[in-house]
């Protein structure tokens, strides 16, 4: 059975708090799970529960709207293996999307969630679609943010109109190089002075656009950089092998929120995925890959509307 050592965590940027839990996944890997409902107020109020399959190596601070106590949505989620307090698996090959699905199901069991809407961001979209195929009885709906249902690396560099085969070759090769160089580069990354000024520079780079809450974004980036880069790119290479999921057997409603200038998950591929599903909607916003950080209110409103439809 999963173990639990709940504790609250509050960032320095306002009245947001989380509760952390320790959860045991099927293969014996201990995970750091979290919820935005530390005192149970959202659950008591009947707020819908969403299971968040987060972006690879990311953290709760990337979701400002969900950290607002008045958000009206109970979220349960977890940190990836070897990230943010989650244990590295004994077998380092146990970092495929199928293992992330097992982790998500273990977290749902731990929080007593039998069936819920899944929300994914980036590589988390792969996880939630794979879960919908493997365990359809646990999934009530799919809300995809800046991610595609498989073969993600082939969709990267979309705004540059790079052919899929070239995009995959370039991004996988870069990940392999970073997996080798990551150990040497990690101390440098951890020592970078990450604050609102650094976020301002990053948000004018084209990779990220201006965010609503620079202080919270800085906290998210700083936390992200605590993961050794060699391990992060080991995870990335494993997920790069996740093939496109067959959408024909998915019966639940879906919603896709794409970023027009996203270089990490092509909006064109998100649109075609939505078109292939029986009950799916697609919205494209003028954002980068960090949609929910740049337009948190808009994304949250779309999520609330989708939950009302599913509910």
Secondary structure in CASP SS format (residue, H / E / C, confidence):
PFRMAT SS
TARGET T0000
AUTHOR 0000-0000-0000
METHOD secondary structure of the structure
MODEL  1
X C 1.00
X C 1.00
X C 1.00
X C 1.00
X C 1.00
X C 1.00
X E 1.00
X E 1.00
X E 1.00
X E 1.00
X C 1.00
X C 1.00
X C 1.00
X C 1.00
X C 1.00
X C 1.00
X E 1.00
X E 1.00
X E 1.00
X E 1.00
X E 1.00
X E 1.00
X E 1.00
X E 1.00
X C 1.00
X C 1.00
X C 1.00
X C 1.00
X C 1.00
X E 1.00
X E 1.00
X E 1.00
X E 1.00
X E 1.00
X E 1.00
X C 1.00
X C 1.00
X C 1.00
X C 1.00
X C 1.00
X H 1.00
X H 1.00
X H 1.00
X H 1.00
X C 1.00
X C 1.00
X C 1.00
X E 1.00
X E 1.00
X E 1.00
X E 1.00
X E 1.00
X E 1.00
X C 1.00
X C 1.00
X C 1.00
X C 1.00
X C 1.00
X C 1.00
X H 1.00
X H 1.00
X H 1.00
X C 1.00
X C 1.00
X H 1.00
X H 1.00
X H 1.00
X C 1.00
X C 1.00
X C 1.00
X C 1.00
X C 1.00
X E 1.00
X E 1.00
X E 1.00
X E 1.00
X E 1.00
X E 1.00
X C 1.00
X C 1.00
X C 1.00
X C 1.00
X C 1.00
X C 1.00
X C 1.00
X C 1.00
X C 1.00
X C 1.00
X C 1.00
X C 1.00
X C 1.00
X C 1.00
X C 1.00
X C 1.00
X C 1.00
X C 1.00
X H 1.00
X H 1.00
X H 1.00
X H 1.00
X H 1.00
X H 1.00
X H 1.00
X H 1.00
X H 1.00
X H 1.00
X H 1.00
X H 1.00
X H 1.00
X H 1.00
X C 1.00
X C 1.00
X C 1.00
X C 1.00
X C 1.00
X E 1.00
X E 1.00
X E 1.00
X E 1.00
X E 1.00
X E 1.00
X C 1.00
X H 1.00
X H 1.00
X H 1.00
X H 1.00
X H 1.00
X H 1.00
X H 1.00
X H 1.00
X H 1.00
X H 1.00
X H 1.00
X H 1.00
X C 1.00
X H 1.00
X H 1.00
X H 1.00
X E 1.00
X E 1.00
X E 1.00
X E 1.00
X E 1.00
X E 1.00
X E 1.00
X C 1.00
X C 1.00
X C 1.00
X C 1.00
X C 1.00
X C 1.00
X H 1.00
X H 1.00
X H 1.00
X H 1.00
X C 1.00
X C 1.00
X H 1.00
X H 1.00
X H 1.00
X C 1.00
X C 1.00
X C 1.00
X H 1.00
X H 1.00
X H 1.00
X H 1.00
X H 1.00
X H 1.00
X H 1.00
X H 1.00
X H 1.00
X H 1.00
X H 1.00
X H 1.00
X H 1.00
X H 1.00
X H 1.00
X H 1.00
X H 1.00
X H 1.00
X H 1.00
X H 1.00
X H 1.00
X H 1.00
X H 1.00
X H 1.00
X H 1.00
X H 1.00
X H 1.00
X C 1.00
X C 1.00
X C 1.00
X C 1.00
X C 1.00
X H 1.00
X H 1.00
X H 1.00
X H 1.00
X H 1.00
X H 1.00
X H 1.00
X C 1.00
X C 1.00
X C 1.00
X C 1.00
X C 1.00
X C 1.00
X C 1.00
X C 1.00
X C 1.00
X C 1.00
X C 1.00
X H 1.00
X H 1.00
X H 1.00
X H 1.00
X H 1.00
X H 1.00
X H 1.00
X H 1.00
X H 1.00
X H 1.00
X H 1.00
X C 1.00
X C 1.00
X C 1.00
X C 1.00
X H 1.00
X H 1.00
X H 1.00
X H 1.00
X H 1.00
X H 1.00
X H 1.00
X H 1.00
X H 1.00
X H 1.00
X H 1.00
X C 1.00
X C 1.00
X C 1.00
X C 1.00
X C 1.00
X C 1.00
X C 1.00
X C 1.00
X C 1.00
X C 1.00
X C 1.00
X C 1.00
X C 1.00
X E 1.00
X E 1.00
X E 1.00
X E 1.00
X E 1.00
X E 1.00
X E 1.00
X C 1.00
X C 1.00
X C 1.00
X C 1.00
X C 1.00
X C 1.00
X C 1.00
X H 1.00
X H 1.00
X H 1.00
X H 1.00
X H 1.00
X H 1.00
X H 1.00
X H 1.00
X H 1.00
X C 1.00
X C 1.00
X C 1.00
X C 1.00
X E 1.00
X E 1.00
X E 1.00
X E 1.00
X E 1.00
X E 1.00
X C 1.00
X C 1.00
X C 1.00
X C 1.00
X C 1.00
X H 1.00
X H 1.00
X H 1.00
X H 1.00
X C 1.00
X H 1.00
X H 1.00
X H 1.00
X H 1.00
X H 1.00
X H 1.00
X H 1.00
X H 1.00
X H 1.00
X H 1.00
X H 1.00
X H 1.00
X H 1.00
X H 1.00
X H 1.00
X C 1.00
END
